[in-house]
């Protein structure tokens, strides 16, 4: 009963539109003596590089038997244009602030010691 099933990969975009990517039918032969045992099979599918940024979205895998359907949790894929530059300046800002505070601290200490004499 469970030897015939279909595997489907699809994407859901930000507008909740479902796009089928790949599907296949499987018919697994059960070796003699292995009947009525649980089996786990792995199926990998590699996506080709997306053509444009509209490929961003949640990607899912679904397996369907006659009366059962199981769906994966999904993975979010963010696609950016070629040449995208991340504009995060966190480390540069932190380093600049640290150097500025160090210079001010040294200058203030020097002025206090000079005024004391």
C-alpha positions in Angstrom: 0.0 0.0 0.0 2.8 2.4 0.9 5.3 1.4 -1.8 3.8 3.8 -4.4 4.0 7.5 -3.6 4.8 10.9 -5.1 7.4 13.5 -4.0 6.7 17.1 -4.8 9.0 20.2 -4.3 7.4 23.6 -4.5 7.8 27.3 -3.5 5.4 29.7 -1.8 6.2 33.3 -2.4 5.4 36.4 -0.3 1.9 36.6 -2.0 1.2 33.0 -0.9 1.4 31.8 -4.5 2.4 28.2 -4.9 4.9 27.3 -7.7 5.7 23.7 -8.4 9.4 23.1 -9.0 9.8 19.3 -9.4 7.7 16.2 -8.8 8.2 12.5 -9.3 6.5 9.2 -8.7 8.2 6.4 -6.8 7.4 2.7 -6.7 9.7 1.0 -4.2 10.1 -2.8 -4.2 10.2 -4.4 -0.8 12.8 -7.1 -0.3 11.6 -10.5 0.8 11.5 -10.7 4.6 11.3 -6.9 5.1 7.5 -6.6 4.9 5.7 -4.8 7.7 8.8 -3.0 8.8 9.3 0.7 9.0 11.8 2.1 6.5 13.3 5.6 6.1 14.5 6.7 2.6 16.3 9.8 1.7 15.6 11.9 -1.4 17.7 14.9 -2.2 16.9 17.5 -4.8 19.3 20.3 -5.7 17.8 23.5 -7.0 19.5 25.2 -9.9 20.7 28.8 -9.3 17.6 31.1 -9.4 17.2 33.3 -12.4 15.8 36.3 -10.7 14.9 37.8 -7.3 11.3 36.5 -7.6 12.6 33.1 -6.6 12.7 34.3 -3.0 10.3 32.4 -0.8 9.7 29.3 1.4 10.6 26.0 -0.3 8.8 22.8 0.7 8.8 19.1 0.1 5.6 17.1 0.2 5.1 13.3 0.0 1.7 11.8 -0.9 0.5 8.2 -0.5 -3.0 7.1 -1.4 -4.6 8.4 1.8 -1.7 10.2 3.6 0.1 13.5 2.9 3.2 14.6 4.7 4.9 18.0 4.3 8.3 19.3 5.4 8.8 22.4 7.6 10.2 24.3 4.7 13.3 26.5 4.3 13.4 30.2 3.5 15.6 31.2 0.5 16.5 34.8 -0.1 17.7 35.6 -3.6 19.6 38.8 -4.3 20.7 40.4 -7.6 24.3 39.8 -8.7 26.6 42.5 -7.3 24.5 43.0 -4.1 26.6 44.6 -1.4 25.6 44.2 2.2 25.5 47.7 3.7 26.0 46.7 7.4 28.6 49.0 9.0 28.4 47.5 12.5 32.0 46.6 13.0 33.3 49.8 11.4 31.0 51.9 13.7 32.1 50.0 16.8 35.8 50.3 16.0 35.5 54.1 15.3 33.6 54.7 18.5 36.1 52.7 20.5 39.1 54.6 19.1 37.3 57.9 19.6 36.6 57.1 23.3 40.2 55.9 23.8 41.6 59.1 22.4 39.2 61.3 24.6 40.1 59.2 27.6 43.9 59.6 27.1 43.5 63.3 26.4 41.4 63.9 29.5 43.8 62.0 31.7 46.8 63.9 30.3 45.0 67.2 30.9 44.1 66.3 34.5 47.7 65.2 35.2 49.1 68.4 33.6 46.7 70.7 35.5 47.6 68.9 38.8 51.3 69.9 38.4 
